[in-house]
Amino acid sequence: MQQMVNGKMVDVSMERDGSIDSDTLRELASIPKNRTLVQQLATGENLIVNPGERIKINPSDYFRDIPDHVRGGGRLSHEQA
């Protein structure tokens, strides 16, 4: 089966139940480990795909990678508050 990942078609071999290991998908699509994999369903819902997770995919799903999110650390200064 072919799957759309980051705007390109990738050949994907899935299990009989329609699932694939997320690490395998990342490798096939050349997604670096420091990027987050996101699965967008036909409904428009976005799901974060964790490393080592088994995921079920449909031909209408779209995958993309995004930078890892870094939270906070900064404080508002008195002038910004």
C-alpha positions in Angstrom: 0.0 0.0 0.0 1.1 3.5 -0.6 0.7 6.2 2.1 1.1 10.0 1.8 3.8 11.3 4.2 5.0 14.9 4.1 3.7 15.3 0.6 5.3 12.2 -0.9 4.0 8.7 -1.5 5.7 6.0 0.6 5.4 2.2 0.0 4.1 0.7 3.3 3.8 -3.0 4.2 1.1 -3.4 6.8 0.0 -6.3 8.9 -3.2 -8.2 8.1 -5.1 -6.0 10.6 -4.1 -2.8 8.8 -1.5 -1.8 11.3 2.2 -0.8 11.1 4.8 -0.1 13.7 5.3 3.7 13.9 9.1 3.3 13.9 8.9 1.5 10.6 6.8 4.2 9.1 9.2 6.9 10.3 12.1 5.0 8.8 10.4 4.5 5.4 9.6 8.2 5.3 13.0 9.3 6.5 11.6 11.2 9.6 14.3 12.0 12.1 13.9 10.9 15.7 13.9 14.5 16.9 10.6 15.2 15.1 7.1 14.4 16.2 5.0 12.2 13.8 1.4 13.4 13.4 -1.4 11.3 11.8 -4.2 13.3 10.2 -7.5 11.3 9.8 -10.0 11.9 7.1 -12.2 13.6 9.8 -9.5 16.3 10.2 -8.5 15.0 13.6 -4.8 15.1 14.3 -3.1 12.3 16.4 0.4 12.3 17.9 2.1 9.0 17.0 4.5 7.8 19.7 7.7 5.9 19.0 7.2 2.2 19.0 3.4 2.5 18.8 1.3 0.2 16.5 -1.0 2.3 14.5 -3.9 1.5 12.1 -3.9 3.5 8.9 -6.3 4.1 6.1 -5.4 5.2 2.6 -7.1 8.6 3.3 -4.9 9.3 6.3 -2.1 11.8 5.9 1.2 11.8 8.0 3.6 14.6 8.6 6.4 15.4 11.0 6.6 18.6 13.1 9.4 19.9 15.4 9.3 18.6 18.9 7.4 21.0 21.2 9.4 22.7 23.9 7.3 24.2 26.7 7.8 27.3 28.7 10.9 28.2 30.6 10.4 31.9 30.2 8.5 34.2 32.4 6.6 37.4 31.5 8.5 40.5 32.4 6.7 43.2 34.3 6.3 45.2 31.0 4.7 42.2 29.2 2.2 41.4 32.0 
